[in-house]
Amino acid sequence: MGDRCIEPQLRSQLTARHRHVFKTSLRRLQDLELVDVWQCYSLALARLEALAGLLQQDHLILNCWHYLIPQLSHPTDKGEVVAGGQQGEGDLDLSYPQRVACCADGSLLVADPENDRICRWRNGRGQPLGEFSKAEDDDSVSYAVCLDCDGSILATTYQGLARWDWRVGEDRLCQEAAAANLADHCGLCASPEGVVVADHLNGRVVRFLHRGGFEELIRQGDTCRGRALERPCDVTFGPGGSLLVADRTAGRVLCRSARGELSIVADGLAGPYSLARCGQFLYVGQFKTMNVVRIDLRCGSIEDWRSIRGPTGICFDADCNLYVTEKLMHRVLRFPAEFT
């Protein structure tokens, strides 16, 4: 009987104790769950914000090789697509385009090396140019294109240069280029004196003269501030008869004065690949950081201008509209003069 009388009292004491423990544990559990829920919410919110930031960009990067999905709409400051937009070999397509050049009639020349052609784009459609005057056994049009002073079109080929115009027969300048042992030459510009070529793998800049012959404007091994020119990737003319050179490996832009003196315009760049100048501003396409920067040639200041997925070509037209090749998106963008 005694045990039976003690049992209800003990049961009530144990029950009260368990209730207290249970309530305390429940509060702790709730606190822990709230912390976990808050952490999960914060993490999800951060991921959503990151995703929103990516969606506001031009496209998503799926992996380190930059296979990209284009977005359905583009911000107004991203420029207008004037050539390409999808990879292919048709009249509406480009495949990893390179350099661009503007013609006086408003058309756009695009080097399309994967399709082994130079295309003239008008009204959103590309037209491959006809046969080139080129070196024997050389049928590959590669990276660069520009207009010569007589209006003819020059392009780089595997062995030298090619010209497309009304002329027939031999082309002395192309013959000179074929004999110059160029290697992966990927940037060129023309003046009344001749055609300047960035001889990339040979580490030099050469000029093929219209009167015949060629000269090395910057020789292999020429130094500026103790460092030699390494991999010249593009060339364009600067103020006062100077020449601007993108040294891709060294991460800098050099200036060769009319007297042949070398100086540094900008240093610490991320793989400068393409150049275009408008007045006192130099636009530089950086392949490593996938953007274009603008350099004030008066003071040397550098500012980030636009994010471009593979800025392999830049040029201005007569109205200062800027055209930029977006290689990894297989297209060319046009930016009105007010953006530049």
Sequence and secondary structure as in RCSB ss.txt:
>XXXX:A:sequence
MGDRCIEPQLRSQLTARHRHVFKTSLRRLQDLELVDVWQCYSLALARLEALAGLLQQDHLILNCWHYLIPQLSHP
TDKGEVVAGGQQGEGDLDLSYPQRVACCADGSLLVADPENDRICRWRNGRGQPLGEFSKAEDDDSVSYAVCLDCD
GSILATTYQGLARWDWRVGEDRLCQEAAAANLADHCGLCASPEGVVVADHLNGRVVRFLHRGGFEELIRQGDTCR
GRALERPCDVTFGPGGSLLVADRTAGRVLCRSARGELSIVADGLAGPYSLARCGQFLYVGQFKTMNVVRIDLRCG
SIEDWRSIRGPTGICFDADCNLYVTEKLMHRVLRFPAEFT
>XXXX:A:secstr
 HHHHHHHHHHHHHHHHHHHHHHHHHHHHHHHHHHHHHHHHHHHHHHHHHHHHHHHSSEEE STT  EEE SS  
GGG EEEEE SBSSSTT BSS   EEE TTS EEEEEGGGTEEEEEETTEEEE    B  TT   EEEEEEE TT
S EEEEESSSEEEESS  S  HHHHHHHTTT  S  EEEE SSEEEEEETTTTEEEEEETTS EEEEE TT EET
TEE   EEEEEE GGG EEEEETTTTEEEEE TTS EEEEE S S EEEEEEETTEEEEEETTTTEEEEEETTT 
 EEEEEE SSEEEEEE TT  EEEEEGGGTEEEEE GGG 
